């Protein structure tokens, strides 16, 4: 224990002696957590639409007003020529072109039907599919409103209708940052922990102090624990700063679940994550190599974690990669505990998997660390 104590003192002094690291530990997560949830907003808004109105009737005007009033569309141009609007379309100034034909209102009144033409810029597939779905829904609602206006009031034999009431659970106002902030906080903790831990042993190699440690009677697991515990403490500090500092004060996110559950899982997760950083550092001879390996691992962790896209929508081979990714489980747990208020019983499978990962990665790091005496 005395040996471990001296190692911890050495590590903490080495960390706090470097003021640039301290600034990075404190400032970087705060700035990124302030900016990223606002920038990484996957709600599709401000869709540019060009409208070609050949009819200029009251119905066409009502339809246009309904589209713009939805808040999802911005009028790029309004014209009588499809070729003119299509030119805007080709310049990527418009995402959609809606053409309203001549006699649109007359056909609706006389024949109870009319046609509309929608052209979609499908370069951005997500924006194209969502934008066309929004527009189709608005047109469908407009069609329903017209039919209701035309229906004659009846006193008897009224057609039965089904009313649907929708209630949003866990995020009642569909606030997108409530969904993104917990996931981004996990990624920031992962980035700081993995990068700093991966560079730690490599720095010892580069400056030559690793040789002095290797000739001492320090056990391998003492050395690994001495490298792991300081960054474990730093990881908990960063998570606390983000959760109770930025998330609560800026985004007004108040965790619905138990902090004991959340921090218990955080503790196991950090052990597993730092084990990966230690593995990278034992395989690297220079800090450049460690940075490259850590960057490669972080890209996989971020893209295959369910932060931006649901794991359920991935192909089967990608789902298996996501299941081997510790970030996937922590993002899932943080969202469950913070937004849903889940307890130990709800996350027991994730807890067991993360415990297995922590044992596996740190055992690998201990075995792979080559100590000469």
Secondary structure, DSSP 8 states (H G I E B T S, - for coil): -HHHHHHHHHHHHHHHH-HHHHHIIIIIHHHHHHHHHHHS------EEEEEEESS--HHHHHHHHHHHHTSSEEEEEEES-HHHHHHHHHTTS-SEEEEE-TTHHHHHHHHS---EEEEE--SSHHHHHHHHHHHHHHHHHHHHHHHHHHS---SSS------------SSTT--HHHHHHHHHHHHHHHHHHHHHHHHHHHHHHHHTHHHHHHTSS--HHHHHHHHHHHHHHHHHHHHHIIIIIIIHHTT-----S-HHHHHHHHHHHHHHHHHHHHHHHHH-SSHHHHHHHHHHHHHHHHHTTTSSS-GGGS-HHHHHHHHT-HHHHHHHHHHIIIII---GGGSHHHHHHHHHHHHHHHHHHHHH-----
